[in-house]
Amino acid sequence: MLGEQIGEESGTVMSRRVLSVDGGARVEVSLQHTGKLLGVATRSTITYCAGVRPDGSLYGEAQGLVTGAGGERATFKAQGVGKLLDGGAVRYRGAQYYYSDSPQFSRLNTVAAVFEYEADADGNTKSKLWEWK
């Protein structure tokens, strides 16, 4: 069951790189986001690798670094599934897992979080994050 919304971010795709086209396209994407996590203003740097599966759906894995305005920090790993939309936009849904030794984020060490992520064809991104209870 979904719990409270614990985060929201928006940002920009900074780079895309094709890793492989053998057996389906595989792409690496790097993002910069700003937003809030557990009420703390944050800036995030995220990289994900995604592949197109035979049925046209997407599967991706991400890792990221989140820094708070007061020096807080957390890292995370995530996995998600999604689909390509018109003009090269994408939509993913998945789960992510944090680690932090900062008191403001340490609660996340025992939380599975679920996310919605979208990027439009121009590389503008937005995401929302909920605690999974």
C-alpha positions in Angstrom: 0.0 0.0 0.0 1.2 3.5 -0.8 2.1 5.7 2.1 2.7 9.4 2.2 4.3 11.3 -0.7 7.9 11.8 0.5 9.5 13.6 -2.5 9.0 15.5 -5.7 11.5 16.7 -8.2 11.8 18.3 -11.6 14.8 18.8 -13.9 16.6 18.3 -17.1 18.2 15.6 -19.1 21.9 16.6 -19.3 23.1 13.9 -21.7 22.1 10.8 -23.5 24.5 8.2 -24.8 23.8 5.1 -26.8 25.6 2.1 -25.2 24.5 -0.6 -27.6 22.2 -1.4 -30.5 23.0 -5.1 -30.6 19.9 -7.1 -29.5 17.9 -3.9 -28.8 18.9 -0.3 -28.1 20.5 0.5 -24.7 20.9 4.1 -23.6 22.5 5.9 -20.7 20.8 9.1 -19.5 22.2 11.7 -16.9 19.8 14.1 -15.1 20.0 17.1 -12.8 17.0 17.6 -10.6 15.9 20.0 -7.9 13.0 19.4 -5.5 12.2 18.2 -2.0 12.8 15.0 -0.1 11.2 14.6 3.3 10.6 18.3 3.3 14.3 19.2 2.7 15.2 21.3 -0.4 17.4 19.1 -2.6 19.6 18.9 -5.7 20.1 15.5 -7.3 22.4 14.0 -9.9 21.1 10.8 -11.4 22.2 8.4 -14.1 20.1 5.6 -15.5 20.7 2.9 -18.2 17.6 1.7 -20.0 17.0 -0.9 -22.7 14.1 -1.5 -25.1 12.7 -5.0 -24.6 11.4 -7.1 -27.6 7.8 -6.0 -26.9 8.8 -2.3 -27.0 8.6 -1.7 -23.2 11.6 -0.2 -21.3 13.5 -1.5 -18.4 16.0 0.7 -16.6 18.3 0.9 -13.6 19.4 4.1 -11.9 21.7 5.4 -9.2 21.8 8.9 -7.8 23.2 11.3 -5.3 20.9 13.7 -3.4 22.3 16.7 -1.5 20.2 18.9 0.8 20.4 22.6 1.2 22.0 22.1 4.7 24.6 19.6 3.6 22.4 16.5 4.0 23.2 13.7 1.5 21.8 10.4 0.4 22.4 7.9 -2.3 20.0 5.6 -4.0 19.6 2.8 -6.5 16.4 2.2 -8.5 14.7 0.0 -11.0 11.7 0.7 -13.2 9.7 -0.2 -16.2 8.2 2.1 -18.7 7.4 3.0 -22.3 8.3 5.3 -25.1 5.8 8.1 -25.8 5.3 10.5 -28.7 8.4 12.3 -30.0 10.8 10.4 -27.7 9.2 11.2 -24.3 9.4 8.4 -21.7 7.4 7.3 -18.7 8.6 5.0 -15.9 7.2 3.5 -12.7 9.4 1.7 -10.3 11.0 1.4 -6.8 14.1 2.9 -5.3 16.2 2.3 -2.1 18.2 4.9 -0.2 21.1 5.0 2.1 22.0 8.0 4.2 24.0 8.8 7.3 22.5 12.3 7.5 19.9 12.5 10.3 17.3 14.2 8.1 17.4 11.3 5.6 18.3 8.3 7.7 14.7 7.3 7.9 15.0 6.3 4.3 17.5 3.5 5.1 14.5 1.2 5.9 12.0 2.4 3.3 11.1 1.0 0.0 10.0 4.0 -2.1 8.0 3.9 -5.3 8.2 6.5 -8.0 6.6 8.0 -11.1 9.1 9.5 -13.6 8.4 11.3 -16.9 10.6 13.1 -19.4 9.2 15.0 -22.3 10.7 15.0 -25.8 12.7 18.1 -24.9 14.3 16.5 -21.9 12.3 18.2 -19.2 11.7 15.8 -16.3 9.5 15.4 -13.3 9.1 12.7 -10.7 7.1 11.9 -7.5 8.1 9.5 -4.7 6.0 7.7 -2.1 6.8 5.5 0.8 5.7 1.9 0.2 4.1 0.6 3.4 
